[in-house]
Amino acid sequence: MYAIIRVGGKQAKVKPGDIIDVERIKSDDEQVSYVPLLVVDEEGNTITDRDKLAKMSVIAKVLGESRGPKIDIFKYKNKTGYRRRQGHRQTYTTIEVTGIGTAKKATKAPKKAEAPTKAVKAEAPTKAEAPTKAEAPTKAEAPTKAEAPTKAE
């Protein structure tokens, strides 16, 4: 039995027990599940019906992260002095396919408890305490240049 899954913008052919590298998965869960695009069972029957595939899932266990090879990028234009140098290194997540099943969703590990939020300082004025436009001095009440005190010489 094998399945074709879409992961990281690419498609991969997987069967139970396969270990593959996929583009980085930002998840704290130890298990991830994918909806297959195609499933071939032991007898060689192909399942491509979207309704049946929506009820199936491919369950995988996250093993860790690794970095791919460094790719050097060098741009050069002749006789102009134009040279640009850049590098890139992709991060991959290693997963192990544990099963292809008919369960819609995989059982997920419980999420970590969230840390309590910090208390807000009581000294900061709230919106209710801040002066409104009606309370703020208007231009008519503000002193003009003529009324302002001058320096004594």
Backbone as a ProteinNet text record, in pm:
[ID]
protein_1_A
[PRIMARY]
MYAIIRVGGKQAKVKPGDIIDVERIKSDDEQVSYVPLLVVDEEGNTITDRDKLAKMSVIAKVLGESRGPKIDIFKYKNKTGYRRRQGHRQTYTTIEVTGIGTAKKATKAPKKAEAPTKAVKAEAPTKAEAPTKAEAPTKAEAPTKAEAPTKAE
[TERTIARY]
84.2	0	88.3	55.4	127.6	31.2	76.2	-6.8	78.9	14.7	78.6	22.5	111.6	67.6	128.8	64.9	118.6	173.8	302.3	366.2	472.9	465.6	564.1	561.1	443.7	433.8	478.9	515.9	560.6	478	487.8	418.5	521.5	485.3	577.2	501.5	565.7	509.2	560.1	467.7	506.4	434	496.2	434.3	472	400.5	432.5	577.6	646.2	785.4	884.7	840.2	929.7	974.3	1099.7	1154.4	1191.5	1128.6	1154.7	1183.9	1254.9	1280.2	1182.9	1111.5	1017.4	1056.9	1002.7	1031.7	983.4	1042.6	1021.6	874.3	837.3	702.5	711.3	637.9	637.7	526.7	553.8	453	521.3	456.5	509.3	463	367.3	313.6	417	411.9	502.6	448.5	318.2	256.4	189.7	197.7	128.5	48.8	-57.2	-136.2	-159.6	-168.1	-189.6	-305.8	-380.2	-486.2	-420.3	-432.5	-365.6	-434.5	-357	-410.5	-448.1	-379.9	-404.2	-359.5	-433.7	-397.7	-407.8	-304.8	-307.5	-298.2	-399.7	-400.7	-322.5	-324.3	-244.4	-283.8	-412.9	-458.3	-428.4	-380.2	-351.1	-465.7	-568.9	-681.2	-640.7	-671.5	-637.5	-759.6	-741.5	-849.6	-815.6	-900.4	-879.4	-1002.3	-1109.5	-1232.5	-1207.6	-1237.7	-1209.2	-1287.2	-1408.6	-1488.9	-1426.5	-1378.5	-1314.4	-1179.4	-1104.9	-973.4	-985.6	-1093.4	-1112.3	-1130	-1178.3	-1196.6	-1070	-969.3	-844.3	-737.5	-632.5	-520.8	-392	-283.4	-149.4	-90.6	-55.4	-4.7	146.7	215.3	361.2	409.9	527.7	589.3	707.1	716.6	825.9	950	1059.4	1183.2	1279.6	1280.3	1370.5	1387.4	1478	1506.5	1651.9	1678.9	1816.1	1828.6	1950.6	1977	2030.8	1988.3	2033.5	2169.5	2219.9	2350.4	2342.6	2453.9	2458.1	2462.8	2378.9	2375.4	2436.4	2540.6	2606	2545.1	2510.8	2453.7	2552.1	2594.1	2688.4	2637.7	2606.4	2560	2674.7	2695.6	2807.6	2767.1	2800.4	2780.8	2915.7	2944.3	3074.5	3095.7	3216.5	3264.8	3193.6	3117.2	3048	3088.8	3156.9	3194.2	3080.5	2975.5	2858.8	2884.6	2894.5	2911.9	2827	2745.9	2663.3	2682	2703.3	2725.2	2623.2	2561.5	2457	2460	2407.6	2400.5	2265.8	2231.4	2104	2122.3	2052.2	2055.4	1915.9	1850.1	1711.9	1705.3	1600.7	1576.2	1472.5	1501.1	1411.8	1366.7	1247.2	1196.9	1196.8	1250.7	1252.4	1130.2	1049.5	930.4	935.1	870.2	856.9	708.3	669.9	529.6	497.2	399.8	363.8	243.6	159.6	44.6	-38.9	-111.6	-208.8	-341.8	-430.5	-553.8	-677.7	-790.1	-918	-966	-890.9	-930.8	-912.5	-1007.5	-1002.4	-884.8	-869.2	-761.4	-680.8	-553.4	-467.2	-484.1	-460.4	-464.8	-340.4	-361.2	-250	-208.9	-82.1	-32	-91.2	-115.9	-172	-75.1	-131.4	-48	9	123.5	188	102.4	105.7	29.2	90.9	6.2	55.4	103.6	208.5	262.9	166.4	152.4	62.5	112.7	19.9	58.1	101.7	186.5	236.3	126.7	126.6	26.4	58.4	-43.5	-26.1	-1.4	88.4	118.6	-4.9	-30.7	-149.4	-129.9	-4.9	23.4	-12.4	-18.8	-47.3	-193.5	-220.5	-360.3	-434.7	-556.6	-638.3	-708.7	-779	-849.4	-955.1	-1016.5	-1121.4	-1064.1	-940	-879	-812	-776.8	-707.3	-800.6	-744.7	-830.3	-886.1	-1011.7	-1075.2	-1055.3	-1099.4	-1084.5	-1159.8	-1274.4	-1355.2	-1282.4	-1202.6	-1133.4	-1001.9	-945.2	-817.3	-836.1	-734	-747.2	-759.3	-845.3	-864.9	-770.3	-769.5	-680.6	-718.7	-846.5	-892	-840.9	-828.6	-783.2	-631.3	-562.1	-416.6	-360.9	-248.9	-192.7	-134.6	-151.9	-98.5	41.3	105.3	242.8	249.5	147.9	147.3	134.5	60.6	40.5	154.9	236.9	346.7	446.8	507.1	603.7	729.4	788.8	910.1	1029.1	1146.3	1268.8	1303.6	1345.2	1386.1	1533.2	1570.5	1711.4	1779.2
-117.4	0	123.2	220.3	346.7	459	581.6	699.2	810.9	899.9	1022.5	1135.6	1211.5	1322.5	1452.3	1563.3	1695.1	1754.6	1785.1	1841.7	1941.8	2062.9	2165.8	2209.6	2205.8	2248.4	2143	2026.1	1916.7	1793.1	1693.3	1567.9	1459.5	1366.9	1259.6	1127.6	1021.6	887	824.1	784.6	732.2	601.3	519.7	397.1	387.2	308.8	299.9	256.2	330.1	301.2	389	464.2	552.2	670	710.7	829.5	925.8	1043.6	1140.6	1277.7	1360.2	1499.1	1585.6	1671.6	1764.6	1905.4	2004.5	2142.1	2165	2259.6	2280.3	2289.4	2216.3	2219.6	2293.8	2403.7	2481	2427.5	2321.2	2259.3	2203.5	2219.1	2163.2	2020.1	1974.9	1840.3	1736.8	1619.1	1511.4	1431.4	1441.8	1373	1473.9	1446.4	1528.7	1435.8	1488	1406	1482.6	1409.1	1466.3	1394.4	1466.1	1405.2	1358	1230.7	1180.8	1229.5	1238.6	1272.6	1146.6	1036	908.7	798	687.5	573.2	447.1	361.6	230.6	127.1	37	-62	-187.2	-291.3	-412.2	-489.3	-484.9	-557.5	-483.1	-359.5	-280.5	-189.9	-180.2	-90.8	53.3	141.3	282.1	359.7	440.9	524.5	669	730.3	870.1	955.4	896	968.3	1065.1	1191.9	1294.2	1272.4	1223	1200	1090.6	982.8	874.5	919.2	995.2	1041.4	1141.4	1218.4	1314.9	1245.1	1119.8	1042.8	967.7	964.2	893.1	992.7	940.6	1027.2	946.9	1018	961.4	1022.4	936.7	982.3	966.2	1071.8	1069.8	1122.8	1074.2	1117.8	1208.4	1323.1	1417.4	1367.1	1348.2	1299.8	1413	1520	1631.7	1722.1	1818.6	1913.2	1901.6	1933.7	1934	2045.1	2076.4	2180.7	2115.5	2166.1	2114.6	2171.9	2137	2189.7	2338.9	2407.1	2549.4	2569	2659.6	2691.6	2829.4	2840.4	2967.4	3030	3157.5	3232	3343.2	3347.3	3450.2	3510.1	3640.4	3710.3	3796.8	3793.1	3864.3	3917.2	4044.2	4101.7	4150.8	4114.6	4142.9	4293.1	4340.6	4475.3	4588.1	4556.3	4662.1	4667	4566.5	4560.3	4511.9	4458.2	4410.7	4270.3	4254.7	4123.1	4120.4	4016.2	3998.4	3855.7	3841.8	3710.4	3687.4	3569	3538.8	3389.3	3349.2	3207.8	3174.2	3045.3	2999.9	2858.2	2829.8	2696.1	2663.2	2566.3	2530.9	2445.9	2466.9	2386.1	2279.8	2155.9	2043.9	1979.5	1920.4	1842.4	1696.7	1609.6	1467.1	1404	1332.7	1266.5	1118.9	1037.9	894.3	863.2	802.7	768.9	646.7	660.9	550.5	472.6	534.9	460.4	536.4	459.1	514.7	456.5	541.7	489.3	558.6	511.8	568.4	672.9	697.8	799.7	936.6	1025.7	1160.7	1239.2	1233.9	1310.4	1219.7	1250	1173.2	1223.6	1133.5	1177.8	1260.7	1379.1	1470.3	1468.1	1494.3	1503.4	1628.8	1627.3	1746	1863.2	1982.2	2101	2141	2208.5	2254.7	2363.2	2369.2	2471.6	2607.5	2706.6	2840	2907.6	2987.3	3060.8	3173.1	3205.4	3314.8	3445.8	3531.6	3660	3755.5	3848.9	3946.5	4046.7	4092.7	4189.7	4326.2	4399.6	4532.5	4630	4725.6	4824.7	4908.1	4932.3	5007.5	5156.8	5203.3	5344.8	5397.8	5313.4	5358.9	5401.7	5520.5	5565.7	5484.6	5453	5379.6	5478.5	5429.2	5517.4	5599.4	5538.7	5608.4	5727	5714	5819.5	5926.1	5895.1	5989.5	6106.2	6227.9	6342.6	6328.9	6364.2	6356.9	6488.1	6493.3	6615.7	6731.9	6700.4	6806.3	6870.8	6794.1	6846	6914.4	6882.3	6939.6	7087.7	7171.4	7314.5	7336.5	7427.7	7457.7	7568.8	7601.7	7707	7842.8	7861.2	7989.4	8008.6	7902.8	7912.4	7917.3	7867.6	7864.1	8005.7	8034.9	8170.5	8196.1	8320.2	8358.6	8413.1	8443.4	8492.1	8629.7	8710	8844.7	8837.6	8742.1	8731.1	8659.9	8591.1	8516.4	8612.1	8573.7	8663.5	8675.7	8794.4	8821.1	8820.5	8804.7	8802.8	8946	8960.5	9091.8	9108	9225.3	9248.6	9329.2
0	0	0	-85.6	-85.5	-117.6	-92.6	-115.9	-172	-242.4	-290.1	-203.4	-140.3	-55.8	-106.7	-72.9	-106	22.7	21.8	140.7	95.6	150.3	117.4	-27.5	-91.2	-229.7	-328.9	-280.8	-366.7	-336.4	-422.4	-399.9	-371	-282.1	-245.1	-241.6	-289	-282.8	-153.4	-65.2	65.6	93.6	175.3	226.9	374.1	452.9	595.9	618.2	706.6	737.6	662.5	563.8	487.9	573.4	556.5	621.2	509.4	510.8	404.8	464.7	386.1	422.4	344.9	416.6	354.4	396.4	326.9	366.4	508.6	575.8	719	756.5	861.1	916.9	1049.3	1061	1185.6	1274.2	1347.1	1432.8	1556.4	1670.6	1794.2	1815	1734.7	1749.6	1705.7	1769.7	1732.7	1615.4	1588.9	1476.8	1385.8	1255.3	1157.4	1067.1	1008.2	917.4	788.3	678.9	547	481	399.9	319.7	189.9	155.9	35	-92.3	-200.4	-331.1	-408.3	-375.9	-442.4	-348.1	-343.8	-260.2	-345.4	-335.2	-400.5	-289.8	-280.8	-173.3	-213.3	-124	-145	-271.1	-308.7	-426.9	-556.4	-547.8	-666.5	-707.2	-624.7	-654.3	-625.2	-719.3	-705.1	-658.3	-554.1	-502.2	-536.7	-619.5	-656.4	-628.8	-577.8	-548	-432.5	-454.6	-353.5	-224.9	-235.5	-114.5	-28.7	-91.9	-15.8	39.4	-40.7	4.5	119.7	123.6	232.1	366.6	363.3	486.4	526.9	440.9	470.7	516.1	577.6	616.5	618.9	598	609.8	736.4	832.3	961.7	963.4	1005.6	1010	1144.3	1186	1311.2	1276.8	1343.1	1319.1	1392.7	1318.6	1379	1413.8	1338.1	1367.8	1248	1262.4	1155.1	1114	987.8	937.5	834.4	799.9	700.9	575.1	461.7	333.1	297.6	180.1	138.6	107.4	121.9	93.4	-57.3	-103.5	-245.4	-262	-345.9	-372	-496.9	-486	-597.1	-630.4	-755.4	-798.8	-928.2	-925	-1044.6	-1096.1	-1227.7	-1286.5	-1422.9	-1448.9	-1581.1	-1631.7	-1751.4	-1810.9	-1833.4	-1808.8	-1839.4	-1764.2	-1661	-1587.3	-1441.1	-1392.8	-1251.7	-1164	-1225.9	-1150.2	-1100.4	-969.6	-906.6	-781.2	-767	-647.9	-599.5	-470.9	-413.5	-304.2	-305.5	-209.5	-182.5	-67.7	-34.5	25.8	21.7	77.2	130.3	239.8	297.4	347.6	285.5	316.8	443.4	524.2	643.1	608.1	644.4	617.1	747.4	746.3	858.1	814.7	898.3	869.1	933.9	852.4	904.7	869.4	954.7	929.5	917.3	805.3	782.3	866.5	956.7	1045.9	996.9	914	866.8	766.1	685.9	592.8	635.9	684.4	742.7	692	744.9	706.3	804.8	913.2	1010.9	948.6	971.6	914.5	972	1104.8	1166.7	1258.9	1269.8	1358.6	1501.1	1596.3	1735.2	1760.2	1813.4	1834.9	1980.5	2003.4	2139.5	2203.7	2334.9	2398.7	2386.8	2368.2	2353.2	2488.4	2482	2604.2	2668.4	2800.5	2873	2845.2	2824	2794.2	2921.9	2907.7	3021.1	3057.4	3185.4	3222.3	3163.7	3126.7	3067.6	3176.7	3140.4	3237.1	3270.5	3394.3	3438.2	3378.6	3342.6	3286	3400	3378.2	3481.4	3511.2	3638.2	3678.9	3655.4	3641.6	3628.3	3490.2	3390.6	3254.7	3245.9	3190.8	3181.4	3076	3106.8	3011.2	2920.5	2821.1	2729.1	2802.2	2901.8	2975.8	3053.1	3103.5	3182.7	3097.3	2971.5	2885.6	2850.8	2839.8	2808.1	2667.2	2652.8	2521.9	2448.9	2323.9	2245.6	2308.6	2368.3	2428.3	2545.7	2621	2737.9	2701.6	2586.2	2545.9	2512.9	2538.9	2508.8	2358.5	2320.5	2179.1	2138.3	2009.9	1960.2	2019	2039.7	2094.4	2236.4	2315	2453.6	2464.7	2362.6	2367.6	2355.9	2426.1	2419	2279.4	2233.2	2102.5	2121	2008.6	2013.6	2081	2057.7	2115.5	2267	2318.8	2462.9	2533.6	2457.2	2516.9	2578.8	2691.9	2756.2	2672.4	2675.8	2597.6	2690.8	2630.5	2710.6	2753.5	2875.8	2925.8	2900.2	2848.6	2819.1	2924
[MASK]
+++++++++++++++++++++++++++++++++++++++++++++++++++++++++++++++++++++++++++++++++++++++++++++++++++++++++++++++++++++++++++++++++++++++++++++++++++++++++

